[in-house]
Amino acid sequence: MAPNSSISERLASAIPRARASSPAFRETAEKLLVDIAGLCVAARRTDYVRAALGGWETSGACTAIGHERAFDAGGAVIVPAVLAVSEREKLKGADALAGIAVGAELMCRASLVAPKRIHKASFHPTAVLGAVGAAAGVASALRLSEREFVNALGIVGSMAGGIIEYLAEGAWTKRLHPGWAAQSAIRAVDLARAGFIGPRTVLEGTHGLYQAFAHTTEGDWAKLVDGFGERWVAGSIAFKPYACGTMTQPYVDCARRLAKRVNVGDIVEVVCEAAEGTVHRLWEPLAAKQQPPNAYAAKFSSPYCIAAGFVLGHAGLDAFTEERVRDQRLQSLAGKVRYQIDPHNPYPDEFTGHVRVRLKDGRELEERQAHMRGGAHEPLSRADIEDKFRLNCTYGGWSAAQAERFLAYVRGAFDAPVDLAAFR
């Protein structure tokens, strides 16, 4: 590489190596496919999906937004984008695998360049970094040249974006971000293939993506480029056990364990130690988080999710309905939940949980969790993810037979051209 090579040029030069080693990522890619497909099936009959598809001008057979108006991009960015293009172009399964591997890897590594800063600037990292990762994934699946790859990343930088104001009142825009990022990636790659030129310093430049969305150009770029295609960071990608914010998941586990030790009706107060970096999204304003206005807002309310762990024993999809959010048992307990800043919390390196309850008799009991279940320290097994998939399929109206057919398909999905027609 030339001494003045940009970050995107260094990444482009590593893609052949990444493609060659992508079979090592196959197990993770299959898990991603199972998990995201389950989320898509679960969402397919929801009001927000109907609204999104009703506002889309076409219903092509393999678009990242619609996938024949049945395969929604609600679960992630990379997999829907790569699958859409793989079907459109009739790509081999090996190309789809390489695309998913590269896209997921780039997105995971990109999140390490300037941790916390994108969220702190009021942007949604999935919408910003997901667009870049998906463009890399689609470009890799299509075997674009290095120049085209660099242009694709340069172009998608002008399409990335998504603010987190949905947190204020539980608006639906976060649900739009992954699909929008996925289709933006496809459009950027198509433009690059046609010869459109994007800035090669799109990531690190004075007016580049990190300056725009993280307000810095002083990121740890080694986290992004060093060992790309040789060491798979995304191999330890986390899978959520619950249908709520990632950083709330360990708190739900703590609440569930405590619920086995106490009578929920005897709880007077719940105090949780929290990382400062999570407060503005999941804890404040506290009064609003204790009484979320709707089911979607409840997903980003630590008090509500913790109450669900105590009262329902889970924070699955059934915990986030408009009827549930008005449940007096949940509202009463959520109103007793508050937080304290833990100055030593390891966030964002780890997502921890802590719940302490004070009971009517004066006793105090607590539970701690040092990491997120489903992450690198305690990964969900393939069987766990398949069980979650089956539950999501039931929720979304698929029969048990349909679910099992898809699971069988996944086992050979990367051995043949991508074709999801049987599941529409």
C-alpha positions as CSV (number, residue, x, y, z in Angstrom):
1,M,0.0,0.0,0.0
2,A,1.1,3.6,-0.7
3,P,2.2,5.5,2.5
4,N,-0.7,7.9,2.0
5,S,-3.4,5.2,1.6
6,S,-6.7,6.1,3.1
7,I,-8.5,3.8,5.6
8,S,-11.0,2.6,3.0
9,E,-8.1,1.8,0.6
10,R,-6.4,-0.2,3.3
11,L,-9.7,-2.1,3.9
12,A,-10.1,-2.7,0.2
13,S,-6.7,-4.3,0.0
14,A,-7.6,-6.7,2.8
15,I,-10.9,-7.9,1.2
16,P,-9.3,-10.8,-0.9
17,R,-7.8,-12.1,2.3
18,A,-11.1,-11.7,4.1
19,R,-12.9,-13.6,1.3
20,A,-10.4,-16.4,1.5
21,S,-10.8,-16.8,5.2
22,S,-14.6,-16.3,5.3
23,P,-15.4,-20.0,5.7
24,A,-14.1,-19.7,9.3
25,F,-17.0,-17.3,9.8
26,R,-19.7,-19.7,8.6
27,E,-21.0,-20.8,12.0
28,T,-21.5,-17.2,13.1
29,A,-23.1,-16.3,9.7
30,E,-25.6,-19.2,10.0
31,K,-26.5,-18.0,13.5
32,L,-27.0,-14.5,12.2
33,L,-29.2,-15.8,9.4
34,V,-31.4,-17.8,11.8
35,D,-31.7,-15.0,14.4
36,I,-32.4,-12.2,11.9
37,A,-34.9,-14.3,9.9
38,G,-36.8,-15.0,13.1
39,L,-37.0,-11.3,13.9
40,C,-38.2,-10.6,10.4
41,V,-41.0,-13.2,10.7
42,A,-42.0,-11.9,14.1
43,A,-42.3,-8.4,12.7
44,R,-43.9,-9.1,9.4
45,R,-47.5,-8.4,10.5
46,T,-46.9,-5.5,12.8
47,D,-48.3,-2.0,12.2
48,Y,-44.9,-0.4,11.7
49,V,-43.9,-2.9,9.0
50,R,-47.3,-2.4,7.2
51,A,-46.7,1.4,7.3
52,A,-43.1,1.1,6.1
53,L,-44.0,-1.1,3.2
54,G,-47.1,1.0,2.4
55,G,-44.9,4.0,2.0
56,W,-42.4,2.3,-0.3
57,E,-42.8,2.8,-4.0
58,T,-42.0,-0.8,-5.2
59,S,-42.2,-4.3,-3.9
60,G,-39.4,-6.0,-5.9
61,A,-38.6,-9.6,-5.4
62,C,-35.4,-9.0,-3.6
63,T,-35.2,-5.6,-2.0
64,A,-33.6,-5.0,1.4
65,I,-36.7,-3.1,2.5
66,G,-39.4,-5.5,1.3
67,H,-38.0,-8.9,0.1
68,E,-41.3,-9.5,-1.7
69,R,-43.0,-7.5,1.2
70,A,-42.4,-10.4,3.6
71,F,-38.7,-10.5,4.4
72,D,-38.3,-7.2,6.4
73,A,-34.9,-5.7,7.3
74,G,-36.0,-5.0,10.9
75,G,-33.4,-7.2,12.6
76,A,-30.1,-6.0,11.2
77,V,-28.4,-4.3,8.3
78,I,-25.8,-6.7,6.8
79,V,-27.7,-9.9,6.3
80,P,-30.8,-8.3,4.5
81,A,-28.5,-6.2,2.2
82,V,-26.3,-9.1,1.2
83,L,-29.2,-11.5,0.8
84,A,-31.1,-9.0,-1.4
85,V,-28.2,-8.5,-3.8
86,S,-27.3,-12.2,-3.7
87,E,-30.8,-13.1,-4.9
88,R,-30.9,-10.2,-7.4
89,E,-27.6,-11.2,-8.9
90,K,-28.0,-15.0,-8.4
91,L,-24.8,-15.2,-6.5
92,K,-23.2,-18.3,-5.1
93,G,-23.7,-19.1,-1.4
94,A,-20.0,-18.7,-0.9
95,D,-20.2,-15.1,-2.2
96,A,-23.1,-14.4,0.2
97,L,-21.1,-15.9,3.1
98,A,-18.1,-13.7,2.2
99,G,-20.3,-10.6,2.1
100,I,-22.0,-11.3,5.4
101,A,-18.6,-12.0,7.0
102,V,-16.9,-8.8,5.7
103,G,-19.9,-6.6,6.4
104,A,-20.3,-7.9,10.0
105,E,-16.6,-7.6,10.6
106,L,-16.3,-4.1,9.4
107,M,-19.3,-2.9,11.3
108,C,-18.1,-4.5,14.6
109,R,-14.6,-3.1,14.1
110,A,-15.9,0.4,13.1
111,S,-17.7,0.5,16.5
112,L,-14.4,0.3,18.3
113,V,-12.8,3.3,16.6
114,A,-14.5,5.9,18.7
115,P,-16.6,4.1,21.3
116,K,-19.7,5.9,22.8
117,R,-19.1,9.0,20.7
118,I,-21.7,8.4,18.0
119,H,-24.4,7.8,20.6
120,K,-23.3,10.8,22.6
121,A,-23.7,12.9,19.5
122,S,-27.3,11.7,19.3
123,F,-26.9,9.4,16.3
124,H,-27.8,5.7,16.1
125,P,-24.6,3.6,15.4
126,T,-26.6,0.9,13.6
127,A,-27.8,3.5,11.1
128,V,-24.4,5.1,10.6
129,L,-21.9,2.3,10.8
130,G,-24.4,-0.3,9.5
131,A,-24.6,1.5,6.2
132,V,-20.8,1.4,5.8
133,G,-20.6,-2.3,6.9
134,A,-23.4,-3.3,4.5
135,A,-21.8,-1.4,1.6
136,A,-18.6,-3.3,2.3
137,G,-20.5,-6.6,2.6
138,V,-22.4,-6.1,-0.7
139,A,-19.3,-4.9,-2.5
140,S,-17.4,-8.0,-1.3
141,A,-20.2,-10.4,-2.3
142,L,-20.2,-8.9,-5.8
143,R,-16.4,-9.0,-6.0
144,L,-16.0,-5.3,-6.8
145,S,-12.5,-4.1,-7.6
146,E,-10.5,-2.2,-5.0
147,R,-11.3,1.1,-6.6
148,E,-15.0,0.3,-6.8
149,F,-15.0,-0.8,-3.1
150,V,-13.4,2.5,-2.1
151,N,-16.0,4.4,-4.1
152,A,-18.8,2.4,-2.6
153,L,-17.7,3.3,1.0
154,G,-17.2,6.9,-0.1
155,I,-20.7,7.1,-1.5
156,V,-22.5,5.5,1.3
157,G,-20.9,7.9,3.8
158,S,-23.3,10.5,2.3
159,M,-26.3,8.3,2.8
160,A,-25.6,7.2,6.4
161,G,-27.4,8.7,9.3
162,G,-30.2,8.3,11.8
163,I,-30.9,10.2,15.0
164,I,-32.0,8.8,18.4
165,E,-34.8,11.2,19.1
166,Y,-37.2,8.1,19.0
167,L,-36.1,7.7,22.6
168,A,-38.2,10.7,23.6
169,E,-41.7,9.3,23.0
170,G,-41.2,5.8,21.5
171,A,-41.5,6.8,17.9
172,W,-40.9,4.2,15.2
173,T,-37.9,5.6,13.4
174,K,-35.3,3.3,15.0
175,R,-37.1,0.4,13.3
176,L,-36.5,2.1,10.0
177,H,-32.8,2.6,10.4
178,P,-31.5,-0.9,9.6
179,G,-33.6,-1.3,6.4
180,W,-32.7,2.3,5.3
181,A,-29.0,1.6,5.9
182,A,-29.2,-1.7,3.9
183,Q,-30.9,-0.2,0.9
184,S,-28.5,2.8,1.0
185,A,-25.6,0.4,0.9
186,I,-27.0,-1.4,-2.2
187,R,-27.6,1.9,-4.0
188,A,-24.1,3.1,-3.1
189,V,-22.6,-0.2,-4.5
190,D,-24.6,0.1,-7.6
191,L,-23.4,3.6,-8.2
192,A,-19.8,2.6,-7.6
193,R,-20.2,-0.2,-10.1
194,A,-21.5,2.3,-12.6
195,G,-18.4,4.4,-12.2
196,F,-19.6,7.0,-9.6
197,I,-16.7,8.4,-7.5
198,G,-16.9,8.8,-3.7
199,P,-14.2,10.4,-1.4
200,R,-11.5,7.9,-0.5
201,T,-11.0,9.5,2.9
202,V,-14.7,9.1,3.8
203,L,-14.0,7.7,7.2
204,E,-11.0,9.7,8.6
205,G,-11.2,12.9,6.6
206,T,-11.6,16.4,7.9
207,H,-15.2,16.3,6.9
208,G,-15.6,12.6,7.0
209,L,-18.0,10.2,8.6
210,Y,-16.4,10.1,12.0
211,Q,-16.0,13.8,12.2
212,A,-19.7,14.2,11.2
213,F,-21.2,11.5,13.5
214,A,-18.7,11.2,16.3
215,H,-17.2,14.7,16.2
216,T,-13.6,13.3,16.0
217,T,-11.0,12.3,13.5
218,E,-8.7,10.9,16.2
219,G,-10.1,7.5,16.4
220,D,-8.3,4.3,17.0
221,W,-8.0,3.3,13.4
222,A,-5.8,0.2,14.2
223,K,-9.0,-1.4,15.7
224,L,-10.5,-1.1,12.3
225,V,-7.7,-2.1,9.9
226,D,-5.2,-4.3,11.8
227,G,-5.6,-7.9,11.1
228,F,-8.7,-7.4,9.0
229,G,-9.5,-10.6,7.2
230,E,-7.2,-12.6,9.5
231,R,-8.6,-12.2,13.0
232,W,-12.4,-12.3,13.1
233,V,-13.7,-9.8,15.8
234,A,-17.3,-10.4,14.7
235,G,-16.9,-14.1,15.6
236,S,-17.9,-13.1,19.2
237,I,-20.9,-11.0,18.1
238,A,-23.7,-10.9,20.7
239,F,-27.2,-12.3,20.3
240,K,-29.9,-10.8,22.5
241,P,-31.9,-13.1,24.7
242,Y,-34.6,-10.4,25.2
243,A,-36.6,-8.0,23.0
244,C,-35.2,-4.8,24.5
245,G,-32.1,-2.6,24.5
246,T,-28.8,-4.5,24.6
247,M,-27.5,-2.7,27.7
248,T,-30.7,-3.5,29.7
249,Q,-30.4,-7.3,29.1
250,P,-28.2,-8.1,32.2
251,Y,-30.5,-6.1,34.4
252,V,-33.4,-8.3,33.3
253,D,-31.4,-11.4,34.2
254,C,-30.7,-10.0,37.7
255,A,-34.4,-9.2,38.2
256,R,-35.4,-12.7,37.2
257,R,-33.0,-14.2,39.7
258,L,-34.2,-11.9,42.4
259,A,-37.8,-12.7,41.7
260,K,-37.2,-16.3,42.8
261,R,-36.0,-15.0,46.2
262,V,-38.6,-12.4,47.0
263,N,-42.3,-11.7,46.9
264,V,-42.6,-8.9,44.3
265,G,-45.4,-7.4,46.3
266,D,-43.0,-6.8,49.2
267,I,-40.6,-4.6,47.2
268,V,-40.4,-1.1,48.5
269,E,-37.6,0.2,46.3
270,V,-35.3,-1.0,43.5
271,V,-31.9,0.7,43.1
272,C,-29.6,-0.2,40.2
273,E,-26.0,0.8,39.6
274,A,-25.6,2.0,36.0
275,A,-22.9,3.3,33.6
276,E,-23.0,7.0,33.0
277,G,-22.9,6.4,29.3
278,T,-26.2,4.6,29.3
279,V,-28.2,7.0,31.4
280,H,-29.4,9.4,28.7
281,R,-30.9,6.6,26.7
282,L,-32.2,4.1,29.2
283,W,-32.8,6.0,32.5
284,E,-33.5,9.6,31.9
285,P,-35.8,11.4,32.2
286,L,-36.5,9.0,35.1
287,A,-40.2,9.8,35.5
288,A,-40.8,9.2,31.8
289,K,-38.8,5.9,31.9
290,Q,-40.8,4.7,34.9
291,Q,-44.0,5.3,32.9
292,P,-43.3,4.7,29.2
293,P,-46.0,6.1,27.0
294,N,-46.2,3.1,24.7
295,A,-44.8,-0.4,24.1
296,Y,-41.9,0.7,21.9
297,A,-40.7,3.3,24.4
298,A,-40.8,0.5,27.0
299,K,-38.0,-1.3,25.2
300,F,-35.7,1.6,26.0
301,S,-36.8,2.0,29.6
302,S,-34.6,0.1,32.1
303,P,-37.2,0.6,34.9
304,Y,-39.9,-1.1,32.8
305,C,-37.7,-3.9,31.5
306,I,-36.5,-4.6,35.1
307,A,-40.2,-4.7,36.2
308,A,-41.0,-7.1,33.4
309,G,-38.2,-9.4,34.6
310,F,-39.7,-9.4,38.1
311,V,-43.4,-9.7,37.2
312,L,-43.4,-11.6,33.9
313,G,-40.2,-13.6,34.3
314,H,-39.0,-12.4,30.9
315,A,-38.7,-9.5,28.5
316,G,-39.8,-11.2,25.4
317,L,-42.0,-9.9,22.6
318,D,-45.1,-10.4,24.8
319,A,-43.7,-7.9,27.3
320,F,-43.9,-5.1,24.8
321,T,-47.5,-4.8,23.8
322,E,-49.8,-1.8,24.3
323,E,-51.8,-3.8,26.8
324,R,-48.7,-4.9,28.8
325,V,-47.4,-1.4,29.1
326,R,-50.6,-0.4,30.9
327,D,-50.4,-3.4,33.3
328,Q,-50.7,-1.9,36.8
329,R,-48.3,-4.5,38.2
330,L,-45.6,-3.4,35.8
331,Q,-46.3,0.3,36.2
332,S,-46.3,0.1,40.0
333,L,-43.0,-1.7,40.2
334,A,-41.3,0.4,37.4
335,G,-42.2,3.4,39.5
336,K,-40.1,2.1,42.3
337,V,-36.9,1.6,40.2
338,R,-34.2,4.2,40.2
339,Y,-30.4,4.3,39.4
340,Q,-27.1,5.3,40.8
341,I,-24.1,6.1,38.7
342,D,-21.3,3.6,39.0
343,P,-18.1,5.5,38.2
344,H,-16.1,2.3,37.8
345,N,-18.5,0.6,35.4
346,P,-16.6,-1.0,32.4
347,Y,-19.1,0.2,29.8
348,P,-18.8,0.0,26.8
349,D,-16.3,-2.8,27.1
350,E,-18.8,-4.8,29.1
351,F,-22.6,-4.5,29.6
352,T,-23.2,-5.2,33.3
353,G,-26.2,-5.6,35.4
354,H,-27.0,-4.8,39.1
355,V,-30.4,-4.8,40.9
356,R,-30.8,-4.2,44.6
357,V,-34.2,-4.4,46.3
358,R,-35.4,-3.1,49.7
359,L,-38.3,-5.0,51.1
360,K,-41.1,-4.1,53.5
361,D,-39.3,-5.8,56.4
362,G,-36.2,-3.7,55.8
363,R,-34.1,-6.5,54.2
364,E,-32.0,-5.7,51.2
365,L,-31.1,-8.2,48.5
366,E,-29.1,-7.8,45.3
367,E,-27.9,-9.5,42.2
368,R,-25.0,-8.6,39.9
369,Q,-24.0,-9.7,36.5
370,A,-20.6,-8.9,35.0
371,H,-21.5,-9.3,31.4
372,M,-24.4,-9.7,28.9
373,R,-25.7,-13.2,28.5
374,G,-25.5,-13.9,24.8
375,G,-22.2,-12.1,24.4
376,A,-18.6,-13.3,24.3
377,H,-18.4,-14.4,27.9
378,E,-21.6,-16.4,27.9
379,P,-22.7,-17.0,24.2
380,L,-26.0,-18.4,23.2
381,S,-25.7,-21.8,21.7
382,R,-27.0,-22.7,18.2
383,A,-29.8,-24.5,20.0
384,D,-30.6,-21.4,22.0
385,I,-30.8,-19.3,18.9
386,E,-32.9,-21.8,17.1
387,D,-35.3,-22.0,20.1
388,K,-35.6,-18.2,20.0
389,F,-36.2,-18.4,16.2
390,R,-39.1,-20.9,16.7
391,L,-40.7,-18.6,19.3
392,N,-40.4,-15.6,16.9
393,C,-41.9,-17.6,14.1
394,T,-44.9,-18.6,16.3
395,Y,-45.3,-14.9,17.2
396,G,-45.2,-14.0,13.5
397,G,-47.7,-16.6,12.3
398,W,-45.4,-19.2,10.8
399,S,-46.3,-22.8,11.4
400,A,-43.8,-25.2,13.2
401,A,-43.3,-26.9,9.8
402,Q,-42.3,-23.6,8.1
403,A,-39.9,-22.9,10.9
404,E,-38.2,-26.3,10.6
405,R,-37.9,-26.0,6.9
406,F,-36.1,-22.7,7.2
407,L,-33.7,-24.2,9.8
408,A,-33.0,-27.0,7.5
409,Y,-32.3,-24.5,4.6
410,V,-29.9,-22.5,6.7
411,R,-27.6,-25.6,7.2
412,G,-26.9,-25.5,3.4
413,A,-27.6,-21.9,2.6
414,F,-24.0,-21.1,1.7
415,D,-23.5,-24.2,-0.4
416,A,-25.8,-23.1,-3.3
417,P,-27.1,-19.9,-5.0
418,V,-29.2,-17.9,-2.5
419,D,-32.9,-18.5,-3.1
420,L,-35.4,-17.6,-0.4
421,A,-38.5,-17.9,-2.7
422,A,-39.8,-20.9,-0.7
423,F,-40.2,-18.8,2.4
424,R,-42.3,-16.0,1.0
